[in-house]
Amino acid sequence: MNSVYSILVLRGTQVRRFVISRKGLRQIVLAGITAAFAGGVFFNEYLEAERKKVDDVIAQSQAQKEKLAALRNRAQEVQKTLSHWKSLRERIHAALPGRNKSASENRSEGEELQQFLGVLQGELKQMIASLPSEWPVRGRVVSGVGMRPSPWTGKMAYHAGLDIPNPVGTPVVASGDAVVESIDSQRGTIVLDHGQEIKTKYAHLSKVFVNQGERVRQGQTIAAVGNVGRSTGPHLHYEVRVAGVAIDPREGLISATRAE
């Protein structure tokens, strides 16, 4: 016997009656369970995909941090060698077979060695100066690199730089020696190429004082803070990227307290 169920719906003075069989009820429940299961599977796959994206970003960021650390270690090692270049030159001279050489030949070899060390020292200084190790502006960092709620949508989104509030017109300086790669006046952005696959970006600028292709020095004023583009208030958005991946420059590249 196929039992039936009656469902009464009261609406004001009207009464509506719906009749459903046990088989129909079973099918509705089964359909609901199936839909809930399918929704759970879809939601879980979505979470896994989003988690993988975040993990990939973290892995890339870590790889670039290690690359920067290796670069800084290399600079420190070369600098240490250059600080002892006099003793290095003496050791090299002592090892040279100079007994059968004239004084002019020995002098020429010594001059070549000194010239080589001078060139090496110059390249080291240029490499160190090119690292974006200075703060572009002073101020408190209100938003760093990483996931955060978007001020526009409220959803979690990746923020690729540091936000440092300052009044409109505050000078913005280059954080390291570089070449101006690009300028977008409509968005108020500048991108500097520091070499070694390192680039910095300065955004929401009210004024730009440099030209594309121009070489700038560390500490040189290149722009002024503004509120141009998609901005919630006057501030500088500052990015450091290594091989295209955004990193947090406060972790080993610049002092976290220098901006204050």
CYANA upper distance limits for C-alpha pairs under 8 A (distance plus 0.5 A):
  2 ASN  CA     21 SER  CA      7.36
  2 ASN  CA     22 ARG  CA      7.21
  2 ASN  CA     23 LYS  CA      8.21
  3 SER  CA     21 SER  CA      6.44
  3 SER  CA     22 ARG  CA      6.18
  4 VAL  CA     19 VAL  CA      7.14
  4 VAL  CA     20 ILE  CA      6.04
  4 VAL  CA     21 SER  CA      4.55
  4 VAL  CA     22 ARG  CA      6.15
  5 TYR  CA     19 VAL  CA      6.13
  5 TYR  CA     20 ILE  CA      5.73
  5 TYR  CA     21 SER  CA      6.44
  5 TYR  CA     22 ARG  CA      7.52
  6 SER  CA     17 ARG  CA      7.04
  6 SER  CA     18 PHE  CA      6.08
  6 SER  CA     19 VAL  CA      5.02
  6 SER  CA     20 ILE  CA      6.93
  7 ILE  CA     17 ARG  CA      6.10
  7 ILE  CA     18 PHE  CA      5.44
  7 ILE  CA     19 VAL  CA      6.77
  7 ILE  CA     20 ILE  CA      8.44
  8 LEU  CA     15 VAL  CA      7.16
  8 LEU  CA     16 ARG  CA      6.10
  8 LEU  CA     17 ARG  CA      5.09
  8 LEU  CA     18 PHE  CA      6.90
  9 VAL  CA     15 VAL  CA      6.25
  9 VAL  CA     16 ARG  CA      5.52
  9 VAL  CA     17 ARG  CA      6.88
 10 LEU  CA     14 GLN  CA      6.51
 10 LEU  CA     15 VAL  CA      5.23
 10 LEU  CA     16 ARG  CA      6.96
 11 ARG  CA     15 VAL  CA      6.77
 11 ARG  CA     16 ARG  CA      8.40
 20 ILE  CA     24 GLY  CA      6.60
 20 ILE  CA     25 LEU  CA      7.01
 21 SER  CA     25 LEU  CA      6.68
 22 ARG  CA     26 ARG  CA      6.56
 23 LYS  CA     27 GLN  CA      6.72
 24 GLY  CA     28 ILE  CA      6.74
 25 LEU  CA     29 VAL  CA      6.69
 26 ARG  CA     30 LEU  CA      6.54
 27 GLN  CA     31 ALA  CA      6.49
 28 ILE  CA     32 GLY  CA      6.68
 29 VAL  CA     33 ILE  CA      6.71
 30 LEU  CA     34 THR  CA      6.62
 31 ALA  CA     35 ALA  CA      6.60
 32 GLY  CA     36 ALA  CA      6.60
 33 ILE  CA     37 PHE  CA      6.57
 34 THR  CA     38 ALA  CA      6.58
 35 ALA  CA     39 GLY  CA      6.49
 36 ALA  CA     40 GLY  CA      6.56
 37 PHE  CA     41 VAL  CA      6.71
 38 ALA  CA     42 PHE  CA      6.67
 39 GLY  CA     43 PHE  CA      6.52
 40 GLY  CA     44 ASN  CA      6.52
 41 VAL  CA     45 GLU  CA      6.68
 42 PHE  CA     46 TYR  CA      6.67
 43 PHE  CA     47 LEU  CA      6.70
 44 ASN  CA     48 GLU  CA      6.66
 45 GLU  CA     49 ALA  CA      6.66
 46 TYR  CA     50 GLU  CA      6.74
 47 LEU  CA     51 ARG  CA      6.48
 48 GLU  CA     52 LYS  CA      6.59
 49 ALA  CA     53 LYS  CA      6.84
 50 GLU  CA     54 VAL  CA      6.88
 51 ARG  CA     55 ASP  CA      6.62
 52 LYS  CA     56 ASP  CA      6.52
 53 LYS  CA     57 VAL  CA      6.80
 54 VAL  CA     58 ILE  CA      6.70
 55 ASP  CA     59 ALA  CA      6.56
 56 ASP  CA     60 GLN  CA      6.63
 57 VAL  CA     61 SER  CA      6.56
 58 ILE  CA     62 GLN  CA      6.61
 59 ALA  CA     63 ALA  CA      6.71
 60 GLN  CA     64 GLN  CA      6.81
 60 GLN  CA    245 VAL  CA      7.21
 61 SER  CA     65 LYS  CA      6.71
 61 SER  CA    245 VAL  CA      6.80
 61 SER  CA    246 ALA  CA      7.16
 61 SER  CA    247 ILE  CA      6.25
 62 GLN  CA     66 GLU  CA      6.78
 63 ALA  CA     67 LYS  CA      6.81
 64 GLN  CA     68 LEU  CA      6.68
 64 GLN  CA    242 VAL  CA      6.53
 64 GLN  CA    243 ALA  CA      8.10
 64 GLN  CA    245 VAL  CA      7.60
 64 GLN  CA    247 ILE  CA      7.71
 65 LYS  CA     69 ALA  CA      6.64
 65 LYS  CA    247 ILE  CA      7.49
 66 GLU  CA     70 ALA  CA      6.64
 67 LYS  CA     71 LEU  CA      6.73
 68 LEU  CA     72 ARG  CA      6.72
 69 ALA  CA     73 ASN  CA      6.63
 69 ALA  CA    252 GLY  CA      8.11
 70 ALA  CA     74 ARG  CA      6.60
 71 LEU  CA     75 ALA  CA      6.82
 72 ARG  CA     76 GLN  CA      6.72
 73 ASN  CA     77 GLU  CA      6.62
 74 ARG  CA     78 VAL  CA      6.75
 75 ALA  CA     79 GLN  CA      6.52
 75 ALA  CA    124 LEU  CA      7.18
 75 ALA  CA    127 MET  CA      8.25
 75 ALA  CA    128 ILE  CA      7.49
 76 GLN  CA     80 LYS  CA      6.59
 77 GLU  CA     81 THR  CA      6.81
 78 VAL  CA     82 LEU  CA      6.70
 78 VAL  CA    124 LEU  CA      7.82
 79 GLN  CA     83 SER  CA      6.75
 79 GLN  CA    121 GLN  CA      8.21
 79 GLN  CA    124 LEU  CA      7.72
 80 LYS  CA     84 HIS  CA      7.36
 81 THR  CA     85 TRP  CA      6.85
 82 LEU  CA    117 LEU  CA      8.02
 82 LEU  CA    121 GLN  CA      7.29
 84 HIS  CA     88 LEU  CA      6.81
 85 TRP  CA     89 ARG  CA      6.47
 85 TRP  CA    117 LEU  CA      7.96
 86 LYS  CA     90 GLU  CA      6.84
 87 SER  CA     91 ARG  CA      6.69
 88 LEU  CA     92 ILE  CA      6.74
 89 ARG  CA     93 HIS  CA      6.55
 89 ARG  CA    110 GLY  CA      8.47
 89 ARG  CA    113 LEU  CA      7.73
 89 ARG  CA    114 GLN  CA      8.26
 90 GLU  CA     94 ALA  CA      6.57
 91 ARG  CA     95 ALA  CA      6.83
 92 ILE  CA     96 LEU  CA      6.88
 93 HIS  CA    110 GLY  CA      7.90
 97 PRO  CA    101 LYS  CA      8.34
 98 GLY  CA    102 SER  CA      8.22
 98 GLY  CA    106 ASN  CA      7.17
101 LYS  CA    105 GLU  CA      6.58
101 LYS  CA    106 ASN  CA      7.17
102 SER  CA    106 ASN  CA      6.95
103 ALA  CA    107 ARG  CA      6.56
104 SER  CA    108 SER  CA      6.57
105 GLU  CA    109 GLU  CA      6.82
106 ASN  CA    110 GLY  CA      6.75
107 ARG  CA    111 GLU  CA      6.66
108 SER  CA    112 GLU  CA      6.72
109 GLU  CA    113 LEU  CA      6.70
110 GLY  CA    114 GLN  CA      6.71
111 GLU  CA    115 GLN  CA      6.55
112 GLU  CA    116 PHE  CA      6.60
113 LEU  CA    117 LEU  CA      6.76
114 GLN  CA    118 GLY  CA      6.62
115 GLN  CA    119 VAL  CA      6.75
116 PHE  CA    120 LEU  CA      6.71
117 LEU  CA    121 GLN  CA      6.58
118 GLY  CA    122 GLY  CA      6.71
119 VAL  CA    123 GLU  CA      6.76
120 LEU  CA    124 LEU  CA      6.72
121 GLN  CA    125 LYS  CA      6.74
122 GLY  CA    126 GLN  CA      6.75
123 GLU  CA    127 MET  CA      6.65
124 LEU  CA    128 ILE  CA      6.69
125 LYS  CA    129 ALA  CA      6.58
126 GLN  CA    130 SER  CA      6.59
126 GLN  CA    177 ASP  CA      8.41
127 MET  CA    131 LEU  CA      7.19
129 ALA  CA    176 GLY  CA      6.28
129 ALA  CA    177 ASP  CA      6.15
129 ALA  CA    218 GLN  CA      7.26
130 SER  CA    176 GLY  CA      5.25
130 SER  CA    177 ASP  CA      4.77
130 SER  CA    178 ALA  CA      6.64
130 SER  CA    194 HIS  CA      5.90
130 SER  CA    195 GLY  CA      7.76
130 SER  CA    218 GLN  CA      7.98
131 LEU  CA    175 SER  CA      8.17
131 LEU  CA    176 GLY  CA      5.89
131 LEU  CA    177 ASP  CA      7.70
131 LEU  CA    194 HIS  CA      7.27
131 LEU  CA    198 ILE  CA      8.39
132 PRO  CA    174 ALA  CA      8.31
132 PRO  CA    175 SER  CA      5.02
132 PRO  CA    176 GLY  CA      4.79
132 PRO  CA    177 ASP  CA      8.09
132 PRO  CA    194 HIS  CA      8.06
132 PRO  CA    200 THR  CA      8.08
132 PRO  CA    218 GLN  CA      8.43
132 PRO  CA    240 VAL  CA      8.28
132 PRO  CA    253 LEU  CA      7.93
132 PRO  CA    254 ILE  CA      8.38
133 SER  CA    175 SER  CA      6.37
133 SER  CA    176 GLY  CA      6.89
133 SER  CA    249 PRO  CA      8.34
133 SER  CA    253 LEU  CA      6.00
133 SER  CA    254 ILE  CA      5.40
134 GLU  CA    174 ALA  CA      8.24
134 GLU  CA    175 SER  CA      4.98
134 GLU  CA    176 GLY  CA      7.16
134 GLU  CA    218 GLN  CA      7.99
134 GLU  CA    219 GLY  CA      7.92
134 GLU  CA    254 ILE  CA      6.70
135 TRP  CA    173 VAL  CA      8.27
135 TRP  CA    175 SER  CA      6.32
135 TRP  CA    254 ILE  CA      7.69
135 TRP  CA    258 ARG  CA      7.40
135 TRP  CA    259 ALA  CA      6.61
136 PRO  CA    172 VAL  CA      5.84
136 PRO  CA    173 VAL  CA      5.24
136 PRO  CA    174 ALA  CA      6.39
136 PRO  CA    175 SER  CA      5.91
136 PRO  CA    219 GLY  CA      8.25
136 PRO  CA    238 TYR  CA      8.34
137 VAL  CA    164 ILE  CA      8.16
137 VAL  CA    170 THR  CA      8.37
137 VAL  CA    171 PRO  CA      7.58
137 VAL  CA    172 VAL  CA      6.03
137 VAL  CA    173 VAL  CA      7.25
137 VAL  CA    236 LEU  CA      8.37
137 VAL  CA    259 ALA  CA      7.23
138 ARG  CA    164 ILE  CA      8.23
138 ARG  CA    258 ARG  CA      7.83
138 ARG  CA    259 ALA  CA      4.74
138 ARG  CA    260 GLU  CA      6.07
139 GLY  CA    164 ILE  CA      6.37
139 GLY  CA    165 PRO  CA      7.12
139 GLY  CA    166 ASN  CA      7.40
139 GLY  CA    259 ALA  CA      5.56
139 GLY  CA    260 GLU  CA      5.29
140 ARG  CA    164 ILE  CA      6.33
140 ARG  CA    165 PRO  CA      7.54
140 ARG  CA    259 ALA  CA      6.87
140 ARG  CA    260 GLU  CA      6.20
141 VAL  CA    162 LEU  CA      6.87
141 VAL  CA    163 ASP  CA      6.17
141 VAL  CA    164 ILE  CA      5.27
141 VAL  CA    165 PRO  CA      7.94
141 VAL  CA    259 ALA  CA      8.21
142 VAL  CA    162 LEU  CA      8.10
142 VAL  CA    163 ASP  CA      6.30
142 VAL  CA    164 ILE  CA      6.68
142 VAL  CA    165 PRO  CA      7.99
143 SER  CA    161 GLY  CA      8.41
143 SER  CA    162 LEU  CA      6.23
143 SER  CA    163 ASP  CA      5.67
143 SER  CA    164 ILE  CA      8.14
144 GLY  CA    159 HIS  CA      7.60
144 GLY  CA    160 ALA  CA      8.23
144 GLY  CA    161 GLY  CA      6.46
144 GLY  CA    162 LEU  CA      5.11
144 GLY  CA    163 ASP  CA      7.12
144 GLY  CA    248 ASP  CA      7.89
145 VAL  CA    158 TYR  CA      8.11
145 VAL  CA    159 HIS  CA      5.85
145 VAL  CA    160 ALA  CA      5.61
145 VAL  CA    161 GLY  CA      5.52
145 VAL  CA    162 LEU  CA      6.70
145 VAL  CA    246 ALA  CA      8.31
145 VAL  CA    247 ILE  CA      7.53
145 VAL  CA    248 ASP  CA      6.20
146 GLY  CA    158 TYR  CA      5.92
146 GLY  CA    159 HIS  CA      5.74
146 GLY  CA    160 ALA  CA      7.08
147 MET  CA    156 MET  CA      6.74
147 MET  CA    157 ALA  CA      5.91
147 MET  CA    158 TYR  CA      4.88
147 MET  CA    159 HIS  CA      6.47
148 ARG  CA    156 MET  CA      5.76
148 ARG  CA    157 ALA  CA      6.08
148 ARG  CA    158 TYR  CA      6.85
148 ARG  CA    159 HIS  CA      7.25
149 PRO  CA    153 THR  CA      8.27
149 PRO  CA    154 GLY  CA      5.59
149 PRO  CA    155 LYS  CA      5.66
149 PRO  CA    156 MET  CA      4.82
149 PRO  CA    157 ALA  CA      6.54
150 SER  CA    154 GLY  CA      5.24
150 SER  CA    155 LYS  CA      5.96
150 SER  CA    156 MET  CA      6.42
150 SER  CA    157 ALA  CA      6.31
151 PRO  CA    232 THR  CA      8.40
160 ALA  CA    239 GLU  CA      6.90
160 ALA  CA    246 ALA  CA      6.11
160 ALA  CA    247 ILE  CA      7.99
161 GLY  CA    237 HIS  CA      6.77
161 GLY  CA    238 TYR  CA      5.77
161 GLY  CA    239 GLU  CA      4.80
161 GLY  CA    240 VAL  CA      7.58
161 GLY  CA    246 ALA  CA      7.68
161 GLY  CA    247 ILE  CA      8.23
161 GLY  CA    248 ASP  CA      7.61
162 LEU  CA    236 LEU  CA      8.37
162 LEU  CA    237 HIS  CA      6.12
162 LEU  CA    238 TYR  CA      5.65
162 LEU  CA    239 GLU  CA      6.95
162 LEU  CA    248 ASP  CA      8.34
163 ASP  CA    235 HIS  CA      6.99
163 ASP  CA    236 LEU  CA      6.22
163 ASP  CA    237 HIS  CA      5.15
163 ASP  CA    238 TYR  CA      7.04
164 ILE  CA    235 HIS  CA      5.88
164 ILE  CA    236 LEU  CA      5.72
164 ILE  CA    237 HIS  CA      7.08
164 ILE  CA    238 TYR  CA      8.46
165 PRO  CA    233 GLY  CA      8.20
165 PRO  CA    234 PRO  CA      6.52
165 PRO  CA    235 HIS  CA      4.36
165 PRO  CA    236 LEU  CA      6.74
166 ASN  CA    170 THR  CA      6.98
166 ASN  CA    225 VAL  CA      7.25
166 ASN  CA    234 PRO  CA      6.57
166 ASN  CA    235 HIS  CA      5.61
166 ASN  CA    236 LEU  CA      7.70
167 PRO  CA    225 VAL  CA      7.33
167 PRO  CA    226 GLY  CA      7.96
167 PRO  CA    234 PRO  CA      6.53
167 PRO  CA    235 HIS  CA      7.69
168 VAL  CA    206 SER  CA      7.53
168 VAL  CA    224 ALA  CA      7.57
168 VAL  CA    225 VAL  CA      5.54
168 VAL  CA    226 GLY  CA      5.17
168 VAL  CA    227 ASN  CA      7.67
168 VAL  CA    234 PRO  CA      6.42
168 VAL  CA    235 HIS  CA      8.17
169 GLY  CA    206 SER  CA      7.37
169 GLY  CA    207 LYS  CA      8.17
169 GLY  CA    224 ALA  CA      5.31
169 GLY  CA    225 VAL  CA      5.63
169 GLY  CA    226 GLY  CA      6.96
170 THR  CA    224 ALA  CA      5.75
170 THR  CA    225 VAL  CA      5.63
171 PRO  CA    221 THR  CA      6.70
171 PRO  CA    222 ILE  CA      8.17
171 PRO  CA    223 ALA  CA      6.59
171 PRO  CA    224 ALA  CA      5.09
171 PRO  CA    225 VAL  CA      6.97
172 VAL  CA    221 THR  CA      6.07
172 VAL  CA    222 ILE  CA      6.46
172 VAL  CA    223 ALA  CA      5.59
172 VAL  CA    224 ALA  CA      5.76
172 VAL  CA    225 VAL  CA      7.02
173 VAL  CA    218 GLN  CA      7.85
173 VAL  CA    219 GLY  CA      5.62
173 VAL  CA    220 GLN  CA      5.57
173 VAL  CA    221 THR  CA      4.67
173 VAL  CA    222 ILE  CA      5.95
173 VAL  CA    223 ALA  CA      7.51
174 ALA  CA    178 ALA  CA      8.44
174 ALA  CA    216 VAL  CA      7.67
174 ALA  CA    217 ARG  CA      7.21
174 ALA  CA    218 GLN  CA      5.70
174 ALA  CA    219 GLY  CA      5.81
174 ALA  CA    220 GLN  CA      6.05
174 ALA  CA    221 THR  CA      7.01
174 ALA  CA    222 ILE  CA      6.87
175 SER  CA    218 GLN  CA      5.91
175 SER  CA    219 GLY  CA      6.75
176 GLY  CA    194 HIS  CA      7.56
176 GLY  CA    217 ARG  CA      6.79
176 GLY  CA    218 GLN  CA      4.52
176 GLY  CA    219 GLY  CA      7.55
177 ASP  CA    194 HIS  CA      6.77
177 ASP  CA    215 ARG  CA      8.04
177 ASP  CA    216 VAL  CA      6.20
177 ASP  CA    217 ARG  CA      4.80
177 ASP  CA    218 GLN  CA      5.25
178 ALA  CA    192 LEU  CA      6.34
178 ALA  CA    193 ASP  CA      5.80
178 ALA  CA    194 HIS  CA      4.83
178 ALA  CA    195 GLY  CA      7.80
178 ALA  CA    215 ARG  CA      6.35
178 ALA  CA    216 VAL  CA      6.00
178 ALA  CA    217 ARG  CA      7.10
178 ALA  CA    218 GLN  CA      8.36
179 VAL  CA    192 LEU  CA      6.10
179 VAL  CA    193 ASP  CA      5.75
179 VAL  CA    194 HIS  CA      7.10
179 VAL  CA    212 GLN  CA      8.48
179 VAL  CA    213 GLY  CA      6.44
179 VAL  CA    214 GLU  CA      6.15
179 VAL  CA    215 ARG  CA      4.87
179 VAL  CA    216 VAL  CA      6.56
180 VAL  CA    190 ILE  CA      7.85
180 VAL  CA    191 VAL  CA      6.72
180 VAL  CA    192 LEU  CA      5.12
180 VAL  CA    193 ASP  CA      6.84
180 VAL  CA    210 VAL  CA      8.20
180 VAL  CA    211 ASN  CA      7.38
180 VAL  CA    212 GLN  CA      5.59
180 VAL  CA    213 GLY  CA      5.53
180 VAL  CA    214 GLU  CA      5.91
180 VAL  CA    215 ARG  CA      6.86
180 VAL  CA    216 VAL  CA      7.81
181 GLU  CA    190 ILE  CA      8.23
181 GLU  CA    191 VAL  CA      6.02
181 GLU  CA    192 LEU  CA      5.76
181 GLU  CA    193 ASP  CA      6.34
181 GLU  CA    212 GLN  CA      6.44
181 GLU  CA    213 GLY  CA      6.52
182 SER  CA    190 ILE  CA      6.39
182 SER  CA    191 VAL  CA      5.78
182 SER  CA    192 LEU  CA      7.72
182 SER  CA    212 GLN  CA      6.08
182 SER  CA    213 GLY  CA      8.25
183 ILE  CA    188 GLY  CA      8.18
183 ILE  CA    189 THR  CA      6.34
183 ILE  CA    190 ILE  CA      5.17
183 ILE  CA    191 VAL  CA      7.09
183 ILE  CA    211 ASN  CA      8.11
183 ILE  CA    212 GLN  CA      6.90
184 ASP  CA    188 GLY  CA      6.19
184 ASP  CA    189 THR  CA      5.64
184 ASP  CA    190 ILE  CA      7.03
185 SER  CA    189 THR  CA      7.03
185 SER  CA    208 VAL  CA      8.34
186 GLN  CA    228 VAL  CA      8.19
186 GLN  CA    229 GLY  CA      7.90
187 ARG  CA    203 ALA  CA      7.83
187 ARG  CA    204 HIS  CA      7.04
187 ARG  CA    205 LEU  CA      8.36
187 ARG  CA    228 VAL  CA      6.54
187 ARG  CA    229 GLY  CA      5.46
188 GLY  CA    203 ALA  CA      6.13
188 GLY  CA    204 HIS  CA      5.34
188 GLY  CA    205 LEU  CA      4.95
188 GLY  CA    206 SER  CA      6.87
188 GLY  CA    207 LYS  CA      8.00
188 GLY  CA    208 VAL  CA      8.36
188 GLY  CA    226 GLY  CA      8.45
188 GLY  CA    228 VAL  CA      6.23
188 GLY  CA    229 GLY  CA      7.35
189 THR  CA    201 LYS  CA      7.45
189 THR  CA    202 TYR  CA      5.94
189 THR  CA    203 ALA  CA      4.75
189 THR  CA    204 HIS  CA      6.73
189 THR  CA    205 LEU  CA      6.69
190 ILE  CA    201 LYS  CA      6.19
190 ILE  CA    202 TYR  CA      5.71
190 ILE  CA    203 ALA  CA      7.11
191 VAL  CA    199 LYS  CA      7.36
191 VAL  CA    200 THR  CA      6.17
191 VAL  CA    201 LYS  CA      4.99
191 VAL  CA    202 TYR  CA      7.04
192 LEU  CA    199 LYS  CA      6.03
192 LEU  CA    200 THR  CA      5.74
192 LEU  CA    201 LYS  CA      6.98
193 ASP  CA    197 GLU  CA      8.26
193 ASP  CA    198 ILE  CA      6.85
193 ASP  CA    199 LYS  CA      5.14
193 ASP  CA    200 THR  CA      7.30
194 HIS  CA    198 ILE  CA      5.89
194 HIS  CA    199 LYS  CA      6.15
194 HIS  CA    200 THR  CA      8.22
195 GLY  CA    199 LYS  CA      7.94
197 GLU  CA    242 VAL  CA      6.08
197 GLU  CA    243 ALA  CA      5.55
197 GLU  CA    244 GLY  CA      8.32
198 ILE  CA    240 VAL  CA      7.71
198 ILE  CA    241 ARG  CA      6.25
198 ILE  CA    242 VAL  CA      5.11
198 ILE  CA    243 ALA  CA      6.99
199 LYS  CA    240 VAL  CA      6.41
199 LYS  CA    241 ARG  CA      5.77
199 LYS  CA    242 VAL  CA      7.06
199 LYS  CA    244 GLY  CA      8.48
200 THR  CA    238 TYR  CA      7.66
200 THR  CA    239 GLU  CA      5.85
200 THR  CA    240 VAL  CA      5.04
200 THR  CA    241 ARG  CA      6.72
201 LYS  CA    237 HIS  CA      8.26
201 LYS  CA    238 TYR  CA      6.10
201 LYS  CA    239 GLU  CA      5.41
201 LYS  CA    240 VAL  CA      7.15
202 TYR  CA    236 LEU  CA      7.18
202 TYR  CA    237 HIS  CA      6.27
202 TYR  CA    238 TYR  CA      5.38
202 TYR  CA    239 GLU  CA      7.24
203 ALA  CA    228 VAL  CA      8.48
203 ALA  CA    236 LEU  CA      6.46
203 ALA  CA    237 HIS  CA      5.49
203 ALA  CA    238 TYR  CA      7.12
204 HIS  CA    225 VAL  CA      7.27
204 HIS  CA    226 GLY  CA      5.80
204 HIS  CA    227 ASN  CA      5.65
204 HIS  CA    228 VAL  CA      4.92
204 HIS  CA    229 GLY  CA      6.43
204 HIS  CA    230 ARG  CA      8.33
204 HIS  CA    231 SER  CA      7.54
204 HIS  CA    234 PRO  CA      8.17
204 HIS  CA    235 HIS  CA      7.45
204 HIS  CA    236 LEU  CA      6.64
204 HIS  CA    237 HIS  CA      7.23
205 LEU  CA    223 ALA  CA      7.10
205 LEU  CA    224 ALA  CA      6.13
205 LEU  CA    225 VAL  CA      5.32
205 LEU  CA    226 GLY  CA      4.92
205 LEU  CA    227 ASN  CA      7.14
205 LEU  CA    228 VAL  CA      6.58
205 LEU  CA    236 LEU  CA      7.63
206 SER  CA    223 ALA  CA      8.02
206 SER  CA    224 ALA  CA      6.14
206 SER  CA    225 VAL  CA      6.16
206 SER  CA    226 GLY  CA      4.57
206 SER  CA    227 ASN  CA      7.15
206 SER  CA    228 VAL  CA      6.85
207 LYS  CA    223 ALA  CA      5.84
207 LYS  CA    224 ALA  CA      5.62
207 LYS  CA    225 VAL  CA      7.90
207 LYS  CA    226 GLY  CA      7.99
208 VAL  CA    222 ILE  CA      6.67
208 VAL  CA    223 ALA  CA      4.77
208 VAL  CA    224 ALA  CA      7.14
209 PHE  CA    221 THR  CA      7.91
209 PHE  CA    222 ILE  CA      5.55
209 PHE  CA    223 ALA  CA      5.77
210 VAL  CA    214 GLU  CA      7.29
210 VAL  CA    222 ILE  CA      6.18
210 VAL  CA    223 ALA  CA      7.99
216 VAL  CA    220 GLN  CA      7.09
225 VAL  CA    234 PRO  CA      7.36
225 VAL  CA    235 HIS  CA      6.61
225 VAL  CA    236 LEU  CA      6.33
226 GLY  CA    234 PRO  CA      5.71
226 GLY  CA    235 HIS  CA      6.79
226 GLY  CA    236 LEU  CA      7.78
227 ASN  CA    231 SER  CA      6.42
227 ASN  CA    232 THR  CA      8.19
227 ASN  CA    233 GLY  CA      6.27
227 ASN  CA    234 PRO  CA      4.96
227 ASN  CA    235 HIS  CA      7.05
239 GLU  CA    246 ALA  CA      7.26
239 GLU  CA    247 ILE  CA      8.20
240 VAL  CA    246 ALA  CA      6.25
240 VAL  CA    247 ILE  CA      6.40
240 VAL  CA    248 ASP  CA      7.60
240 VAL  CA    249 PRO  CA      7.01
241 ARG  CA    245 VAL  CA      5.50
241 ARG  CA    246 ALA  CA      4.77
241 ARG  CA    247 ILE  CA      6.39
242 VAL  CA    246 ALA  CA      7.08
242 VAL  CA    247 ILE  CA      7.74
249 PRO  CA    253 LEU  CA      5.53
249 PRO  CA    254 ILE  CA      6.32
250 ARG  CA    254 ILE  CA      5.54
250 ARG  CA    255 SER  CA      6.42
250 ARG  CA    256 ALA  CA      5.72
251 GLU  CA    255 SER  CA      8.48
251 GLU  CA    256 ALA  CA      8.30
254 ILE  CA    258 ARG  CA      8.12
255 SER  CA    259 ALA  CA      8.41
